[in-house]
C-alpha cells in the first residue's frame, strides 16, 4: 500500500506495530448474508488461523 504523504510504501511514522484482524458481528443466525460473505472472504484471503500466525509468507 502506498502512503499518500510520502508517495512510497513506507509510513512517515516509521514501523507500526502489527495488528490483528477481528470481525465482530451478531450471532450467525442473525447476520445479513453480506456480512457472512465478507467474513468468509477474510478467512479465505488470510486463512484460519491467519498466515502470519502459522509463520508463512502472504500468498
C-alpha positions as CSV (number, residue, x, y, z in Angstrom):
1,X,0.0,0.0,0.0
2,X,1.4,3.4,-0.9
3,X,1.5,6.2,1.6
4,X,-0.3,9.3,0.4
5,X,2.1,11.5,2.4
6,X,5.4,10.2,1.2
7,X,4.5,8.6,-2.1
8,X,6.4,5.4,-1.1
9,X,5.5,2.1,0.5
10,X,6.8,3.4,3.8
11,X,4.9,5.1,6.6
12,X,6.1,8.6,7.5
13,X,5.7,7.4,11.1
14,X,8.2,4.6,10.9
15,X,7.4,1.0,11.7
16,X,3.9,0.5,13.0
17,X,3.1,-2.3,15.5
18,X,1.4,-5.3,13.9
19,X,-2.3,-5.6,14.4
20,X,-4.7,-8.5,14.2
21,X,-7.8,-8.6,12.1
22,X,-11.1,-9.1,14.0
23,X,-14.6,-9.4,12.8
24,X,-17.2,-8.6,15.4
25,X,-20.7,-9.4,14.4
26,X,-24.0,-10.6,15.8
27,X,-24.8,-14.3,16.2
28,X,-24.5,-16.1,12.9
29,X,-28.2,-16.8,12.7
30,X,-28.9,-13.0,12.7
31,X,-26.2,-11.9,10.3
32,X,-27.2,-10.5,7.0
33,X,-25.8,-12.6,4.1
34,X,-23.4,-9.8,3.0
35,X,-21.7,-9.9,6.4
36,X,-21.3,-13.7,6.3
37,X,-19.8,-13.5,2.8
38,X,-17.4,-10.7,3.9
39,X,-16.2,-12.7,6.9
40,X,-15.8,-15.8,4.8
41,X,-13.8,-13.7,2.2
42,X,-11.5,-12.6,5.0
43,X,-11.0,-16.2,6.2
44,X,-10.3,-17.3,2.6
45,X,-7.8,-14.5,2.0
46,X,-5.9,-14.6,5.3
47,X,-6.6,-18.2,6.5
48,X,-7.9,-19.6,9.7
49,X,-5.5,-19.2,11.6
50,X,-4.0,-16.3,9.6
51,X,-0.9,-17.0,7.7
52,X,1.3,-14.8,10.0
53,X,0.3,-16.9,13.0
54,X,1.4,-20.0,11.0
55,X,4.8,-18.4,10.2
56,X,4.1,-18.3,6.5
57,X,4.5,-15.5,3.9
58,X,1.4,-13.9,2.3
59,X,0.1,-15.5,-0.8
